[in-house]
Amino acid sequence: MSVMKRLSMIFKSKANKALDKMEDPRETLDYSYQRQLELLQKVRRGVADVATSRKRVELQITGLEKQSQRLEDQGRKALSVGREDLAREALQRRSGLQTQMADLKVQHDNLQAEEEKLTTASQRLQAKVDSFRTKKETIKATYTAAEAQTRINEAFSGISEEMGDVGLAIQRAEDKTAQMQARAGAIDELLASGALDDFSGTRGDDIQTELDRMGGGMDVELELARMKSELGQGPAPKTAIEQGQQQPQQAQQAQPQQQSGPTQQYRQPGEGA
């Protein structure tokens, strides 16, 4: 197969596929019905033309019949007055009119037969057009219902182009949302660890960061002491509140001892004196 033939076949197949996709059966049926109506109109116009011609021939025949009757009357009058030559002339003209009337009658019969044929064809075509119109509307209604049902099924199944676009939009929105959430979480972790500087002023300063770190270490020490207590390796851990209350008490107990010591030392030399 030559290159040109292959190109021609590819072009025809592509064009046929495109035309098949663009074709709407409802529009095709409407166009066929319109063509049938045009054909029916032409047939009716032909019937009218033939009927007009037949009527014209009938009028000509009627006119010739009147002329023939008048010539016959004139011939009789000529014979009554002894003018045989005039009577002969009138009869000759009447004979010519008779020949014309015979030809016109033949034409009239042909036109009448043609008119009857066209009338019958017009009636048959009218019945065919009416039947096609009913069938056309039935097919269009069935096609429209099937098309609507197909669209509904495609919408439910999500395979239609519109629903596919909606699904892709939702998927893209979900992906972007997950990406933004991951980015926000990563930035929070970096700010909390101090890898990034917070210029908004909402984060704590260096002292607060150190206190938070110490608090975290204290929690670890308390958890370790609790585990040792459970294993019998040490006393039960004390909470931060208990430790806070114990430290002032220890400080108060230590303060009188420090005050009494120097007093005794100061009085001992006096007593010895």
Legacy VTK file of the C-alpha trace (Angstrom):
# vtk DataFile Version 3.0
C-alpha trace
ASCII
DATASET POLYDATA
POINTS 273 float
0.000 0.000 0.000
1.412 3.378 -1.006
1.888 6.277 1.380
-0.850 8.343 -0.250
-3.385 5.540 0.078
-2.505 5.080 3.734
-2.811 8.796 4.364
-6.152 8.831 2.560
-7.423 5.890 4.604
-6.234 7.456 7.885
-7.838 10.769 6.997
-11.128 9.104 6.062
-11.169 7.008 9.241
-10.417 10.060 11.405
-13.049 12.105 9.606
-15.598 9.297 9.926
-14.903 8.984 13.644
-15.181 12.746 14.153
-18.432 12.916 12.164
-19.856 9.964 14.064
-19.042 11.706 17.338
-20.595 14.969 16.168
-23.716 13.354 14.691
-26.901 13.645 16.699
-29.598 11.119 15.647
-32.322 13.591 16.591
-30.931 16.226 14.244
-30.572 13.617 11.476
-34.197 12.541 11.894
-35.389 16.147 11.829
-33.386 16.779 8.662
-34.831 13.650 6.971
-38.329 14.727 7.937
-37.687 18.188 6.522
-36.504 16.673 3.233
-39.633 14.531 3.035
-41.806 17.581 3.627
-39.976 19.381 0.810
-40.531 16.406 -1.504
-44.212 16.288 -0.555
-44.474 19.992 -1.296
-42.952 19.454 -4.741
-45.403 16.647 -5.487
-48.324 18.809 -4.425
-47.013 21.639 -6.576
-46.808 19.218 -9.504
-50.388 18.119 -8.914
-51.458 21.749 -8.900
-49.560 22.468 -12.141
-51.104 19.458 -13.898
-54.555 20.398 -12.657
-54.004 23.954 -13.958
-52.968 22.629 -17.375
-55.967 20.314 -17.479
-58.276 23.169 -16.598
-56.737 25.322 -19.346
-57.291 22.558 -21.916
-60.887 22.214 -20.762
-61.397 25.945 -21.296
-59.893 25.684 -24.789
-62.145 22.773 -25.631
-65.158 24.707 -24.382
-64.157 27.709 -26.531
-63.726 25.525 -29.619
-67.074 23.884 -29.014
-68.717 27.336 -28.952
-66.964 28.335 -32.184
-67.983 25.076 -33.801
-71.605 25.602 -32.802
-71.515 29.167 -34.118
-70.080 28.030 -37.496
-72.784 25.402 -37.760
-75.454 28.021 -37.183
-73.843 30.296 -39.765
-73.794 27.442 -42.320
-77.456 26.818 -41.801
-78.288 30.478 -42.266
-76.202 30.587 -45.473
-78.071 27.600 -46.890
-81.369 29.201 -45.962
-80.553 32.247 -48.088
-79.145 30.204 -50.964
-75.473 30.819 -50.246
-74.162 27.288 -50.484
-70.566 28.508 -50.865
-70.694 30.279 -47.504
-72.278 27.242 -45.915
-69.460 25.042 -47.292
-66.808 27.436 -45.915
-68.411 27.433 -42.514
-68.550 23.653 -42.449
-64.854 23.435 -43.455
-63.837 25.713 -40.583
-66.031 23.719 -38.246
-64.211 20.541 -39.359
-60.838 22.111 -38.478
-62.144 23.034 -35.079
-63.329 19.480 -34.569
-59.793 18.215 -35.273
-58.338 20.650 -32.714
-60.927 19.643 -30.170
-60.033 15.983 -30.664
-56.340 16.714 -30.025
-57.204 18.786 -26.994
-59.373 16.011 -25.623
-56.461 13.583 -25.948
-54.247 16.036 -24.056
-56.987 16.499 -21.495
-57.222 12.754 -20.895
-53.445 12.462 -20.509
-53.342 15.373 -18.103
-56.210 13.961 -16.120
-54.464 10.568 -15.865
-51.218 12.286 -14.802
-53.109 14.312 -12.245
-54.662 11.195 -10.774
-51.251 9.517 -10.557
-49.711 12.514 -8.833
-52.652 12.775 -6.464
-52.277 9.124 -5.495
-48.519 9.574 -5.040
-49.119 12.662 -2.973
-51.550 10.810 -0.719
-49.131 7.910 -0.280
-46.256 10.263 0.423
-48.402 12.167 2.918
-49.172 8.931 4.746
-45.478 8.017 4.700
-44.467 11.428 6.048
-47.062 11.212 8.827
-45.842 7.745 9.790
-42.221 8.888 9.698
-43.056 11.880 11.874
-44.641 9.656 14.519
-41.721 7.227 14.413
-39.263 10.127 14.482
-40.755 11.620 17.616
-40.795 8.193 19.277
-37.130 7.584 18.441
-36.159 11.078 19.601
-37.970 10.617 22.908
-36.356 7.211 23.424
-32.909 8.565 22.556
-33.339 11.538 24.895
-34.404 9.259 27.738
-31.474 6.907 27.089
-29.067 9.849 26.972
-30.392 11.200 30.269
-30.154 7.762 31.868
-26.577 7.401 30.621
-25.613 10.778 32.066
-27.185 9.861 35.412
-25.379 6.512 35.504
-22.087 8.180 34.576
-22.612 10.760 37.301
-23.287 8.028 39.876
-20.287 5.995 38.756
-18.043 9.063 38.478
-16.820 8.253 34.948
-18.336 11.254 33.232
-16.089 14.125 32.193
-17.767 16.619 34.516
-17.611 14.339 37.556
-14.071 13.343 36.640
-13.030 16.988 36.687
-14.739 17.452 40.056
-12.966 14.387 41.422
-9.596 15.643 40.221
-10.262 19.058 41.788
-11.132 17.448 45.117
-8.025 15.255 44.956
-5.805 18.251 44.227
-7.396 20.207 47.088
-6.843 17.310 49.508
-3.209 16.945 48.390
-2.528 20.647 48.843
-4.230 20.642 52.245
-2.131 17.680 53.414
1.017 19.372 52.096
0.222 22.618 53.924
-0.527 20.746 57.152
2.780 18.874 56.907
4.630 22.129 56.213
2.976 23.879 59.170
3.861 20.975 61.488
7.468 20.955 60.308
7.791 24.714 60.892
6.333 24.350 64.402
8.867 21.647 65.211
11.737 23.730 63.870
10.613 26.771 65.871
10.237 24.702 69.024
13.707 23.215 68.644
15.255 26.631 68.028
16.429 25.754 64.510
14.396 28.689 63.223
14.058 32.129 64.791
10.575 33.355 65.622
10.297 37.082 64.786
6.605 37.339 65.632
7.234 37.569 69.386
4.780 34.787 70.181
7.544 32.369 71.178
9.400 32.557 74.536
12.830 34.099 74.922
16.056 32.278 75.770
15.273 32.225 79.525
11.845 30.701 78.896
13.409 28.161 76.567
15.957 27.222 79.249
13.238 26.916 81.872
11.196 24.697 79.587
14.256 22.551 78.986
14.923 22.288 82.737
11.288 21.404 83.347
11.587 18.659 80.786
14.717 17.344 82.522
12.951 17.401 85.900
10.125 15.329 84.461
12.657 12.793 83.296
14.275 12.665 86.761
10.870 12.182 88.399
9.999 9.373 85.996
13.379 7.733 86.699
12.871 8.015 90.490
9.412 6.499 90.141
10.782 3.526 88.246
13.524 3.039 90.907
10.865 3.130 93.655
8.836 0.488 91.873
11.931 -1.701 91.593
12.827 -1.111 95.287
16.008 0.774 94.504
15.073 4.123 96.055
12.373 6.191 97.812
9.143 7.237 96.076
9.565 10.308 93.890
8.190 13.632 95.021
6.277 15.944 92.785
7.476 19.402 91.963
4.948 20.917 94.415
6.164 18.757 97.262
9.769 19.595 96.457
8.862 23.270 96.318
7.239 23.074 99.779
10.135 21.038 101.231
12.841 23.391 100.080
11.456 26.419 102.058
11.068 24.239 105.171
14.663 23.043 104.902
15.777 26.609 104.453
13.875 27.697 107.569
15.354 24.842 109.639
18.858 25.603 108.462
18.565 29.322 109.226
18.089 28.989 113.092
21.015 26.585 113.287
23.230 29.074 111.549
22.037 31.840 113.927
22.494 29.770 117.151
26.000 28.656 116.337
27.659 32.054 116.472
25.713 33.009 119.634
27.064 30.051 121.548
30.539 30.780 120.390
30.099 34.434 121.401
28.825 33.542 124.899
31.446 30.943 125.677
34.234 33.385 126.110
32.038 35.501 128.476
31.130 32.569 130.576
34.729 31.516 130.910
35.591 35.013 131.984
LINES 1 274
273 0 1 2 3 4 5 6 7 8 9 10 11 12 13 14 15 16 17 18 19 20 21 22 23 24 25 26 27 28 29 30 31 32 33 34 35 36 37 38 39 40 41 42 43 44 45 46 47 48 49 50 51 52 53 54 55 56 57 58 59 60 61 62 63 64 65 66 67 68 69 70 71 72 73 74 75 76 77 78 79 80 81 82 83 84 85 86 87 88 89 90 91 92 93 94 95 96 97 98 99 100 101 102 103 104 105 106 107 108 109 110 111 112 113 114 115 116 117 118 119 120 121 122 123 124 125 126 127 128 129 130 131 132 133 134 135 136 137 138 139 140 141 142 143 144 145 146 147 148 149 150 151 152 153 154 155 156 157 158 159 160 161 162 163 164 165 166 167 168 169 170 171 172 173 174 175 176 177 178 179 180 181 182 183 184 185 186 187 188 189 190 191 192 193 194 195 196 197 198 199 200 201 202 203 204 205 206 207 208 209 210 211 212 213 214 215 216 217 218 219 220 221 222 223 224 225 226 227 228 229 230 231 232 233 234 235 236 237 238 239 240 241 242 243 244 245 246 247 248 249 250 251 252 253 254 255 256 257 258 259 260 261 262 263 264 265 266 267 268 269 270 271 272
